[in-house]
Amino acid sequence: MTDAHPARSQRGRRVAVVVTLVVLATLAVLVGPRLYAWWGNRSTPPPLAVTTTAPAPTTGPLEVDGTWTLGPGTTAGYRVAEVLRGEDVTVVGRTEDVTGTVTVEDGRLTAVDASVQVATVATGVGPRDSFMRDLLEAGTQPTATFRLGAPVALPDLEEGGTVEVPGTLTLRGTEHPVTFTLDVVRDGTGLRAAGSAPVTFSDLGLEAPSLGFVEVEDAGTLELLLVLGR
């Protein structure tokens, strides 16, 4: 038996398709940001922190004085809050493309000379990373640096402790004062230090990104994990 009204049946199918598309589009608008926020926050890494990987040798106290080199595992990055249609997402960008040295004299931190390749900082979302590279002018100013501002007394590193490390961050060729709060601990024959510094885009001479449907909060943090060896 054939359909007596094929044209009417075809129109009905087209209407059904249109209604389905409208429903899916509405769900994407209403539910999409929540799903994005849920997935983004679920996959957000925790703040960088010190963890020891090697036991302290039994040969005695660690000789702290001298020059230390930033080794494999050293990580730098940022953490900011992103708002997508009212849904909050924490965004973390990181890179291990970090080099430099740290100098200790008489138990005091007397020099920090660290460099980060800005273009390698990644969040895992290509368009976002491309936007941030453009914002930070990574093409013409590829390196961000940090220099110690004043000597800092170190705690007993056999037990570990926390230090405030003031310095100068050079970003896009412009200097900015920042202070990192770092936990420092002995790791075998080496040292590890990790922590963060509060910053705002405006403090860094930048305008917080706003793309209409997504905005980035002005305040955020810079994060560091330093793996130090001889």
N, C-alpha and C positions, 0 to 999 in steps of 0.2 A: 504494500500500500504506500503510495507516495504522498508527500506533503502537498495539500491543495493550495497552500499559500507560501511558496518558496521565498518570495521577496520579504514577506512579513517575518518569516523565520530568520532570514539573514539579518534584518534590522534588529531583531531581538538579540541575536548573538553579539552584534556590534554594541548595543546598549549595555549588555552584560560585561563586555570587555572594558568599556569606558568606565562603568561603575566600579569594577575591580581595580582599575588603575587609579581612580580617584581615592578609593579606600586605602590602597597601598601608599599613595603619596601623602595622604593625611596621617597615616600611621608613622611614616618616615619623619614627618615634621614634628609630630607629638612625641613619639617614642624614640626616634633616632638619637637625639641629644642625650637621653637617659642611658641608652645602650652604649653610646660612645663614652660617656662619663664612667659608667660601670666598668667597661673594658679598660679604659685608660687608667683609672685608679687601681684596678686589679693588677695591672702589669707594671705599675710604677715601682721602681726599685727604692729600697729604704735609703736614708741618708748614709753617706760614707762614714765608716767607723773603723777604729783600730781593732785588729784581731791579730794575734801572734800565730805564726806558722811554724816556728822552731823554738825548742826549749832553750833556756839560757845555759850556756856552757858551764861546766863546773870548775873552770880555770880561774875564776875570780871576777871582780867587778869589770864592767865594760869601760874601756877607755873612750870617753865621749869626745874629748878635745880633738880638733882636727877638721879636715874637710870631708864631707859626706857627699855622695853622688845620688841623684834621684834615679832609681832603678826601675826595672820592669814591674808593672802593677801600679805605678804612680798614676793617679787619675785626677782630672780636674773637670769641673762642669758647673751647671747652674740648675736651680729648681725654682719654678715660678707657678703661679696659679692661673689657669685659663678658664674663661667662662663662655660656654657655648649655649646660647639661648636659656640662660638661667641655671645651667648645670655646671658645677665646679669640677675641674680636672687638674690634677697636679702633673706638670710637665717637667721632665728631667732630661737634660742633655749632658753627655759626657764624652771625654776622650782620654786615651792613654798616651797621646802624642805630646808628652811633657818631658822636658829636659831641664837640667840645672844642677846647682850645687848648694850645699848648706855648710856654713862654717861655725864651729863652736870653739870658744877660747875661754879657759878658766871657768868652765861650766856655764858659760853664757852664750846664747845664740847671738852671733855678731854679724852674720851676713846670710842673706837668702837671695839667690839669683835663679829664678825659674821662668821658663818660657813655655807657652802653650800655642799650638797651631790651631787657630780659631776655626778654620775651614773643616777640621776633622771632628768637631763637636757634633754629636748626633743624638737625636731623640728616637729614631726609628721611623719617623714620618718624613718622607722625602720633601714634600712641598713646604712643610714647616721649617726643616733644616735649610732649605734653599732661601727662604725668606729671612731667616736669622743670619745667614752668611751675608746676604745683601745688606741687612741692617747694620751689621758689624763691619762692613766694608772689607771682608776677608780677602777679596781680590787684590786690593792695593795695600791693606794693612794686615797681613796674614798672621802676625805674631802678637799675642798678648803677653806681657811680662809682669812679674811681681818682684819688688825689691824691698828688703827689710828697712823699716824706718828708724828703728832705735834698738840697741842691744836688749836682749830679754834673758832674764835668769831662768834656767831650766830646773825642773824638779828632780828628785832622785829617780832616775829612769829605771832603776831596778824595780821600783814599785809602780812607776808611772804617775802621771799627773796632767794637769791642764794649764796651758799658758795662753796669754793674749799676745798675738803677734801683729803689731801695727806695721803698715808698709804702704807702698805706692803701686797701684795697679795702672799699667799703661795699656790703654785700649783705644784702637783707632788713632794711635799717635798722640793721645791726650792722657795726662796723668790724673789719677783720682786716689784720694786717701781711702784705705779700707783696713779693717782690723779683723783678723781671723782668730777664732777661739778654737784651739787645737788640743786634742788629747794626745799625749806622747807616751810611748811605751817601748821598752826593749823587746827586740824580736831576734833571739839567738845572738849573733854577733852584729846585728844591725839594729835599726830603729824604725818605728812606724809612727806617723802622726796623721790625724784625721780631724776634720771639723769644717766649720763654715764661717762665712762673713755675711751679715745682712747688707743688702744693697737695694737701690731703687734704680729704675731705668733713668729717671730724671737726674739722679746723682751722677750717672755715667754719661750725661749729655745725650741721652736717647729718649725717644718717644715710645711709650709702651704700645706694642702693636694692637691695632683695632681694625678688623676686617668686616665690621658690620654684624655678621652672624656669630663672630667669635672675638672676644677681647681678652687681653692679657693684663693682669693686675700689675700696677707699677712696682710694688715691693716684691722682692725675691731674695734668694741667697746664692752665694757662690760656694762651691763645695770642693774640698781637697782631700786626697789620700796620698801621703808621701811615704814611699818605701825607700829607705836610706841605707846605703851600703858603702863600703870603702872602695 
